[in-house]
Amino acid sequence: MTEEEVRKQGEELRDLKEQLAKKDQRIEELEAYLMRALLRIEELERRLGKDSHNSSKPPSSDGLGRKPGKARKKSEKRSGGQKGHQGTSLLQVRTPDEIRSHRPTHCEVCQFDLQQEVGRVKERRQIHDIPEIRLHVREHHVEEICCPACQHLTRARFPAGVDAPAQYGPNVQALAVYLSQFQLLPMARTCEVLEDLCQCHLSEASLVNWIGEAATHLEPTIQRLKALFISGKFQHADETGIRVKGLLHWVHVNATQWLTLYSWHRKRGHEALESIGIWPQFQGRAMHDRWSSYDRYSCTHSLCGAHLLRDCLYVAEQEKQPWAQSMFDLLLAMNKAAEYWRTQGAKAIPKAERDDWIARYFATLASGLSRYTAQAPPIDDRIPKKVGRKKQDASKNLLDALLYRAENILYFLDDLSVPFTNNQAERDLRMIKVQQKISGTFRSPEGATAFCIIRSYLATMRKQGRSMMEAMAAVFTGTPFPVAWAPE
């Protein structure tokens, strides 16, 4: 073999080695891409596995085709009213508004004329109906009188609130604002309802003015509500998204059994809570979800058990972790025990039983931690590292919450006045989402502010057993109903 042939073979070998090296490098790159794709597919499958029964997603997001499993077991009781249930039915009143007597005119046997004879009431039946709805027009006359002594003409004055030749009264204003802001009728439909029911030809511009007027009158009431929440011992808190002029904003709610306060802000977290002004001064106990912005404040905290139950279901179903199902069953049993002792008038679960629940809780948690450590996925060096804190999976997040927030989770065992869930705040926020589904957005920041103010007042009055129409009419007479109860 000549020198030239040896040189050519050497060059061919070097080229072959370079090609093999490039191929190996390409294979490694493709394997890394494949690993990222598989992880992305797994993440997407986990997202698809979330619905309203195992996450905080609303039931409306479940779609028509899927029926998520129910956490509650099927009751053995038959549907309908149960034995001992006190039903309600329409009863006769003692003093009806109108009485119509029906007398026979002739004897049904001999046809004798009975019109002049005295009869007696044999049977009473009542029809409960709505009278004809129409505007009641009250005209005010201002008189002037000539003084017989000096001949001066003295003129009377109109009462306060009688400002125009023709105007609507406080009851019409109250009904219009109530239908729009509390029953969530769109403004055009509110005007249609008033025209159809009582021939009130109202314009949308007038309704907008009335809403702004009501919000202005209620500003001192909102300040009073804030003061009551700040000085209270316990409250619920939550937030949900809304749109103002098409842009995402957030409505925050502070709630108790007797009070409701809505506030909106461009941000969701710490900046919004500082601006609203309740959390920086509140020193009681607050029930909320695991949103980290709440934890920055020095008050004592309780975590919503309903959120934990849904997280446990997700980990049990999607990540096949038996400990999560055990924790789900245990938390439900704890809540059932708390409800039982609450009905017995106890202030806390007896110490021996409480200690047993705590021991079972940490035993289940220890089982989950050991299983997670044994099954932790290996770290693949082929996946490029991202800057920042490493994202944890759902199992680890839940285990950390159950371990490090145990006092916040289990406090309801020591104080039965503290509920297991944050359902009070979630119920108060539910109609905010209904409003968004109907209207889609608020047209202006002023409209969003007025809605939160009026809704806070009316929701509080409903919790306190006051008439919605009377409460709203009082606003337009300049004397809104006072807030009668302090927070719990």
C-alpha positions in Angstrom: 0.0 0.0 0.0 1.4 3.3 -1.1 1.8 6.3 1.1 -0.9 8.1 -0.8 -3.4 5.3 -0.2 -2.6 5.3 3.6 -3.1 9.0 3.7 -6.5 8.8 2.0 -7.6 6.0 4.3 -6.6 8.1 7.3 -8.7 11.0 6.0 -11.7 8.7 5.5 -11.4 7.4 9.0 -11.2 10.9 10.4 -14.3 11.9 8.4 -16.1 8.8 9.6 -15.3 9.6 13.2 -16.5 13.2 12.8 -19.8 11.9 11.3 -20.2 9.4 14.1 -19.6 12.1 16.7 -22.1 14.4 15.0 -24.6 11.6 14.9 -24.1 10.8 18.6 -24.5 14.5 19.4 -27.7 14.6 17.3 -29.0 11.5 19.0 -28.4 13.1 22.4 -30.2 16.3 21.3 -33.2 14.3 20.0 -33.4 12.3 23.2 -33.4 15.6 25.2 -36.2 17.0 23.0 -38.1 13.7 23.4 -37.7 13.8 27.2 -39.0 17.4 27.2 -41.9 16.4 25.0 -42.8 13.5 27.2 -42.7 15.7 30.3 -44.9 18.3 28.5 -47.3 15.6 27.5 -47.5 14.3 31.1 -48.1 17.9 32.3 -50.9 18.4 29.8 -52.5 15.1 30.7 -52.4 16.1 34.3 -54.1 19.4 33.4 -56.8 17.5 31.4 -57.3 15.4 34.5 -58.4 18.4 36.5 -62.0 19.3 36.9 -64.3 20.8 39.5 -64.1 17.7 41.8 -60.4 17.5 42.2 -59.2 21.1 41.7 -60.4 24.7 42.1 -61.8 24.8 38.6 -65.5 25.8 38.4 -68.1 23.3 37.4 -68.9 25.2 34.3 -65.4 24.2 33.0 -66.2 20.5 33.1 -68.0 20.6 29.8 -71.2 18.8 28.8 -69.6 15.4 28.1 -68.0 14.6 31.5 -69.5 14.0 34.8 -66.8 14.3 37.6 -67.1 11.9 40.5 -68.8 13.1 43.6 -66.9 13.2 46.9 -70.1 12.5 48.9 -71.4 8.9 49.1 -74.9 8.2 47.9 -77.4 8.6 50.7 -79.7 5.7 51.5 -82.6 8.0 52.2 -85.3 8.4 49.6 -85.5 11.7 47.7 -88.0 14.3 48.9 -89.0 15.5 52.3 -87.8 13.3 55.2 -89.8 12.0 58.1 -90.1 14.8 60.7 -89.4 17.5 58.2 -91.6 20.6 58.8 -92.9 21.5 55.4 -94.3 24.8 54.3 -97.5 25.5 52.5 -99.8 28.5 51.7 -101.9 29.3 54.7 -105.0 31.5 55.1 -104.5 34.9 56.8 -106.7 36.2 59.6 -107.4 39.7 58.1 -107.7 39.5 54.3 -107.5 42.8 52.3 -110.8 42.1 50.6 -113.8 39.9 51.3 -116.3 38.8 48.7 -119.5 37.1 50.0 -121.4 34.6 47.8 -125.1 34.1 48.8 -127.7 31.9 47.3 -130.6 33.8 45.8 -133.3 31.1 46.0 -133.9 27.9 47.9 -132.6 25.0 45.8 -135.6 22.9 46.8 -138.7 25.2 46.8 -137.2 28.2 45.0 -138.2 30.6 47.9 -136.5 34.0 47.6 -133.6 34.1 50.1 -132.2 37.6 49.3 -133.6 39.2 52.5 -132.7 36.3 54.8 -129.8 36.3 57.2 -127.0 33.8 56.3 -123.9 32.5 58.0 -120.4 31.8 56.7 -120.1 28.1 56.0 -116.6 28.0 54.5 -113.7 30.3 53.7 -111.3 30.2 50.8 -108.6 32.7 50.0 -106.8 33.6 46.8 -103.3 35.2 47.3 -102.5 37.3 44.3 -100.6 40.5 43.3 -102.8 43.5 42.7 -102.4 45.5 39.5 -99.0 47.1 39.5 -98.9 50.7 38.5 -97.2 53.9 39.5 -98.8 55.8 42.3 -98.5 59.5 41.5 -98.5 61.9 44.5 -98.8 65.6 43.6 -97.4 68.3 45.8 -99.0 71.7 45.9 -97.2 74.8 47.2 -99.6 77.5 48.4 -98.9 81.1 49.1 -100.9 83.2 51.5 -101.3 87.0 51.7 -100.7 88.4 55.1 -103.8 90.4 56.2 -101.5 92.7 58.3 -98.8 93.7 55.8 -100.1 92.3 52.5 -96.9 90.2 52.0 -97.3 87.0 50.1 -95.7 84.1 52.0 -95.0 80.9 50.0 -94.5 77.4 51.4 -91.6 75.2 50.4 -91.6 71.7 48.8 -90.5 68.8 51.0 -86.9 67.6 50.8 -86.5 65.4 47.7 -89.2 67.0 45.7 -87.0 68.8 43.2 -88.5 68.6 39.7 -91.9 69.1 38.1 -92.1 65.3 37.6 -89.7 62.7 39.0 -89.5 59.1 40.2 -89.7 58.3 43.9 -87.4 56.2 46.1 -89.3 53.0 45.6 -88.9 53.1 41.8 -85.3 53.9 42.2 -84.7 51.2 44.7 -86.4 48.6 42.5 -84.4 49.5 39.4 -81.1 49.5 41.2 -82.0 46.2 43.0 -82.8 44.5 39.8 -79.7 45.7 38.1 -77.1 45.4 40.8 -78.4 42.5 42.9 -80.5 40.4 40.6 -78.0 41.1 37.8 -80.4 42.1 35.0 -78.7 44.0 32.2 -79.7 47.7 32.2 -81.8 47.4 29.0 -83.7 44.5 30.4 -84.2 46.3 33.8 -85.8 49.1 31.9 -88.0 46.7 30.0 -89.1 45.0 33.2 -90.2 48.3 34.8 -92.0 49.3 31.6 -93.8 45.9 31.4 -94.8 45.7 35.0 -95.7 49.2 36.0 -95.6 51.4 32.8 -92.4 53.1 34.0 -90.6 54.5 30.9 -87.1 54.6 32.3 -83.9 55.3 30.3 -80.6 53.6 30.8 -79.0 56.9 31.5 -81.3 57.5 34.5 -80.5 54.0 35.8 -76.8 54.8 35.6 -77.3 58.0 37.5 -79.3 56.2 40.2 -76.6 53.6 40.6 -74.0 56.3 41.0 -76.2 58.2 43.5 -76.7 55.0 45.6 -73.0 54.3 45.7 -72.3 57.8 46.9 -74.8 57.5 49.7 -73.3 54.2 50.8 -69.7 55.3 51.1 -70.0 55.8 54.9 -71.5 52.3 55.2 -68.5 50.8 53.3 -66.1 52.5 55.8 -68.2 51.1 58.6 -67.9 47.6 57.2 -64.1 47.9 56.8 -63.8 49.0 60.4 -65.9 46.0 61.6 -63.7 43.6 59.6 -60.5 45.1 61.0 -61.7 44.8 64.6 -63.3 41.4 64.1 -62.0 38.1 65.5 -62.6 35.9 62.4 -63.2 36.4 58.7 -63.2 34.5 55.3 -61.3 35.9 52.3 -61.1 35.0 48.6 -60.7 36.6 45.2 -61.9 36.0 41.7 -61.2 37.6 38.3 -63.4 40.1 36.6 -63.0 42.3 33.5 -63.1 46.1 33.5 -63.2 47.6 30.0 -62.0 44.2 28.7 -59.0 44.0 31.0 -58.5 41.4 33.7 -59.0 42.8 37.3 -59.8 41.1 40.6 -62.6 41.3 43.1 -61.6 40.5 46.7 -64.2 39.6 49.3 -64.1 39.7 53.0 -67.0 37.9 54.6 -68.5 36.6 57.8 -71.8 35.0 58.6 -73.3 38.5 58.9 -71.1 40.8 56.8 -69.9 41.0 53.2 -67.5 43.5 51.6 -66.4 43.5 48.0 -63.4 45.4 46.6 -61.8 45.4 43.2 -58.3 46.1 42.1 -56.0 45.7 39.1 -53.8 43.3 40.9 -54.5 40.0 42.7 -51.9 39.8 45.4 -50.1 41.9 48.0 -50.5 45.3 46.3 -54.3 44.8 46.2 -54.6 43.7 49.8 -52.6 46.7 50.9 -54.7 49.1 48.9 -58.0 47.6 50.3 -56.6 48.2 53.7 -58.1 45.5 55.9 -55.3 42.9 56.0 -52.5 45.2 57.2 -54.6 46.0 60.4 -56.5 42.7 60.9 -55.3 40.7 63.9 -57.9 38.0 64.2 -58.0 34.6 62.4 -58.6 34.5 58.7 -59.8 31.5 56.6 -58.5 31.4 53.1 -56.9 29.2 50.4 -53.1 28.7 50.0 -52.6 31.9 48.0 -49.2 33.1 49.4 -50.1 36.8 49.5 -52.3 36.2 52.6 -49.5 34.6 54.5 -47.5 37.9 54.6 -49.8 39.3 57.3 -49.4 38.8 61.0 -52.9 37.6 61.8 -53.5 33.9 62.5 -54.5 31.7 59.5 -56.7 28.8 58.8 -56.6 26.9 55.5 -59.7 25.8 53.6 -60.3 22.1 53.9 -62.3 21.9 50.7 -59.2 22.9 48.7 -57.2 20.3 50.5 -59.8 17.6 49.8 -59.8 18.4 46.0 -56.0 18.4 46.0 -56.0 15.0 47.7 -58.4 13.6 45.1 -56.2 14.9 42.3 -53.0 13.3 43.7 -54.9 10.0 44.4 -56.5 9.8 40.9 -53.8 11.3 38.7 -50.6 10.3 40.5 -51.9 7.1 42.0 -50.8 7.9 45.5 -52.8 5.8 48.1 -51.8 8.0 51.0 -53.7 10.9 49.4 -56.9 8.9 49.4 -56.3 8.0 53.0 -55.8 11.7 53.9 -59.0 12.6 51.9 -61.0 10.1 54.0 -59.3 11.2 57.2 -60.1 14.9 56.7 -63.7 14.1 55.9 -64.0 12.0 59.1 -62.5 14.9 61.1 -65.0 17.3 59.7 -67.8 14.9 60.5 -66.6 14.6 64.1 -66.4 18.4 64.4 -70.0 18.7 63.1 -71.2 16.1 65.7 -69.6 17.9 68.7 -70.8 21.2 67.4 -74.4 20.0 67.5 -73.7 18.8 71.0 -72.9 22.4 72.1 -69.2 21.7 72.6 -66.6 24.4 72.0 -63.8 21.9 71.0 -63.4 18.2 70.3 -62.6 16.3 73.6 -58.8 16.1 74.1 -58.5 12.3 73.9 -60.4 12.1 70.6 -58.6 15.2 69.3 -55.2 13.7 70.1 -56.2 10.5 68.3 -57.2 12.5 65.2 -53.8 14.3 65.3 -51.9 11.1 65.6 -53.7 9.6 62.6 -53.1 12.7 60.6 -49.4 12.7 61.1 -49.2 8.9 60.6 -50.9 9.3 57.2 -48.6 12.2 56.4 -45.5 10.2 57.3 -46.7 7.4 55.0 -47.0 9.9 52.2 -43.6 11.4 52.8 -41.8 8.0 52.9 -43.6 6.8 49.7 -42.8 10.0 47.9 -39.1 9.8 48.9 -39.0 6.2 47.7 -40.8 7.0 44.4 -39.2 10.3 43.6 -38.4 10.5 39.9 -34.7 10.6 39.0 -33.1 13.8 37.8 -32.3 13.6 34.1 -29.1 15.5 33.3 -30.0 15.7 29.6 -32.8 18.2 30.3 -31.5 21.8 30.3 -31.7 23.4 33.7 -34.0 26.5 34.1 -33.1 29.5 36.1 -35.0 30.0 39.4 -36.7 27.8 41.9 -37.4 24.2 40.7 -41.0 23.5 40.2 -42.5 20.8 42.4 -45.1 18.3 41.4 -48.6 18.2 43.0 -47.7 15.5 45.5 -44.8 17.4 47.0 -46.8 20.6 47.1 -49.6 18.9 49.0 -47.3 17.1 51.3 -45.4 20.3 52.2 -48.7 22.1 52.9 -50.0 19.3 55.1 -46.7 19.2 57.0 -45.8 22.9 57.4 -49.3 24.2 57.7 -50.7 21.5 60.0 -51.7 24.0 62.7 -53.6 26.1 60.2 -55.3 23.1 58.8 -56.3 21.4 62.1 -57.3 24.4 64.2 -61.0 23.6 63.7 -60.6 20.6 66.0 -59.6 23.0 68.9 -62.2 25.7 68.2 -65.5 24.5 66.8 -66.5 28.1 65.9 -64.0 27.9 63.1 -65.4 26.1 60.0 -63.6 23.4 58.1 -63.9 25.2 54.7 -63.9 28.7 53.2 -67.3 28.1 51.6 -68.7 31.4 53.0 -66.3 33.5 50.9 -66.8 31.2 47.8 -70.6 31.5 48.1 -70.3 35.3 48.3 -68.1 35.4 45.2 -70.4 33.1 43.2 -72.7 35.8 42.0 -69.7 37.9 40.8 -69.0 35.2 38.3 -72.7 35.1 37.3 -72.5 38.9 36.6 -69.5 38.4 34.4 -71.2 35.6 32.5 -74.2 37.9 31.9 -72.3 41.2 31.1 -68.9 40.0 30.2 -67.2 43.1 31.5 -67.7 46.4 33.4 -67.8 49.3 31.0 -66.0 51.7 33.4 -64.1 51.6 36.7 -66.9 53.7 38.2 -69.4 51.0 37.3 -67.2 48.3 39.0 -66.9 50.5 42.1 -70.6 51.2 42.3 -71.4 47.5 41.9 -69.0 46.4 44.7 -70.4 49.1 47.0 -74.1 48.4 46.4 -73.6 44.6 46.4 -71.7 44.8 49.7 -74.6 46.7 51.3 -77.3 44.5 50.0 -75.5 41.2 50.7 -74.9 42.4 54.3 -78.6 43.4 54.7 -79.7 40.0 53.4 -77.5 38.2 55.9 -79.0 40.3 58.6 -82.5 39.5 57.6 -83.5 42.9 56.3 -85.9 43.5 53.3 -83.9 44.2 50.1 -86.5 46.7 48.8 -86.7 48.6 52.2 -82.9 48.7 52.5 -82.5 50.0 49.0 -85.3 52.6 49.3 -83.7 53.9 52.5 -80.6 54.6 50.5 -82.5 57.0 48.2 -84.1 58.8 51.2 -80.6 59.5 52.5 -80.7 57.1 55.5 -79.2 53.7 54.6 -79.9 51.0 57.2 -77.1 50.7 59.7 -75.0 47.6 59.9 -76.4 45.8 62.9 -73.9 43.1 63.7 -70.2 43.1 64.3 -68.2 40.2 62.7 -67.7 37.0 64.6 
